[in-house]
Amino acid sequence: MSNRAVFTVRRKHEWLQTPLKKKRIKRCQRARIGLQAAMDRKGEKPAPAAG
């Protein structure tokens, strides 16, 4: 009798522990879904007040 099921379960749990890679999309695709505008807004920093 083999214990193959035990090894597949262990492999599955090890696979679930690793973080997923972020999906790389081009700038035009980000712009089409509105993600690029959000990234631009988040990246903007207000100019420091000279005083």
C-alpha positions as CSV (number, residue, x, y, z in Angstrom):
1,M,0.0,0.0,0.0
2,S,1.4,3.4,-0.9
3,N,1.2,6.6,1.0
4,R,1.1,8.7,-2.1
5,A,-1.8,10.8,-0.9
6,V,0.1,11.9,2.2
7,F,3.0,13.3,0.0
8,T,0.6,15.2,-2.3
9,V,-1.0,16.8,0.6
10,R,2.3,17.9,2.0
11,R,3.4,19.2,-1.4
12,K,0.1,21.2,-1.7
13,H,0.7,22.8,1.7
14,E,4.2,23.7,0.9
15,W,3.0,25.2,-2.4
16,L,0.4,27.3,-0.5
17,Q,3.0,28.7,1.9
18,T,5.0,30.4,-0.9
19,P,3.8,33.9,-1.8
20,L,2.4,34.4,-5.2
21,K,4.3,36.5,-7.8
22,K,2.6,39.8,-8.7
23,K,1.1,39.8,-12.2
24,R,3.1,42.0,-14.5
25,I,0.9,44.1,-16.8
26,K,1.8,46.8,-19.3
27,R,1.2,50.5,-18.7
28,C,-1.6,50.7,-21.3
29,Q,-3.4,47.8,-19.7
30,R,-3.1,49.4,-16.3
31,A,-4.5,52.7,-17.8
32,R,-7.4,50.9,-19.3
33,I,-8.7,49.4,-16.0
34,G,-7.9,52.6,-14.1
35,L,-5.0,51.1,-12.1
36,Q,-2.4,53.5,-13.5
37,A,-4.4,56.6,-12.4
38,A,-4.6,55.2,-8.9
39,M,-0.8,54.5,-8.9
40,D,-0.1,58.0,-10.1
41,R,-2.3,59.4,-7.3
42,K,-0.6,57.3,-4.7
43,G,2.8,58.3,-5.9
44,E,2.2,62.0,-5.8
45,K,3.7,63.7,-2.8
46,P,2.7,67.2,-1.8
47,A,5.4,69.8,-2.1
48,P,6.8,70.8,1.3
49,A,5.7,74.3,2.4
50,A,8.7,76.7,2.4
51,G,8.6,78.7,5.5
